[in-house]
């Protein structure tokens, strides 16, 4: 039973890594107050990289590591009052992969 579970967990991690999970830049965006703002920002950032994601709460954008804060600011300046605020952080995994790993972390420790 535990051996089968270990194989399943290993396969899930391998699939996440093998599916193009990469280093991402995460940055706070000022000026977003509604879902429409978030859609507008996401559309602008999708033009920089198809992998861009935007959340309203917290107001953050996550883009691939090769997209800098300056590039994001340039794209945001073209659409209005939105700007990158503060330093950007790097994430090894996108949020959904991190959430999955957090959910199954106790099982990984047991093995």
N, C-alpha and C positions, 0 to 999 in steps of 0.2 A: 504494500500500500504506500509506504513512505517513498519507496524507490520510484513508483509510478508518479507520485506527486512531484518528486524531484525532477523527473524527466519533463513533466508538463511545465513546471516553472522555468526550467532551463530553456525549453523551446520558446516560451513566451518572451523571455529576456532576449534570446537570440533573434526572434522575429522583430522585436522592437529595435534592436541595434541594426539588424540587417535591412530594415525598411527606411533607412536614410536618416535616422536620428542623428543629429549633429549638434555642434555647439551653437547656441543662440544668444543674441543680445536682447536683454529685457530693459525697457526704459519707461519711466513715468511720462505721461503726456498731459499737459495742462490744457484747459479750455474745453474739454469734453464734458458735457453736462447731460446728454441724453443719448438714447440709442441711435438716433439719426446722426449725431456727431460721431459716434463710434463707427458707424457704417461708412461715413464719409472719410474718416481717417484710415480705416482699413482698406477702402478702395484705392486711396492714394498710395498706401504702402504696398498694396498688391502689385502696383505698377513697378515698384522697385524690386520686389521679390514675391513670387507666388506663395512663399511659405510664411508670409507675414500674418500675424494674428493680433487682434485688438480686443481688450476687455474694458468694460466701463467701470466696473467695481472690483478691483481698483483700476483706475484709468492707466492702463499699461499697454504697450505695444511690444511684441516679441518678434524679432526678425533674425535671419541668419547672421552669423558672426561677421560675414563679409560686408554687411550693411552697417555703416557707421551712424553715429548720432547726427553728424553734419548732413549726411545724405537724407536722413529722416526729416531733419529740420527743413531742408530745402524743399522736400516733397510737401511737408505740412504748410510751409509758408505760401505755397501756390494755391492752397485751398482755404486759407483763412487764418483764424486766430490761434491755432493749435501750435504747441511747441514742446520740445523735449525738456524736461525739468530734472535737474540733478544728474548724478552719475548713472551710467548704465551698468547693469550687472550681466554676468555671463551665466548661462544655464547649460548644463551638459545635456539634459533631456527636456523636451517640451513638457508642459504641465500635465498632459494626460498620461504620459509615461511615468512621470514622477509620482502621480497619484496612484497608478497601478503598483509601482514598486513599494510605495508606503503601505498599501493595503496588504501586500503579500510578504512584507519584510519579516514579520514574526515567523512565517513558515520557512523562510530562508534561514533564519537564525536557528530554528529547530533542527534543520538538516545539518 
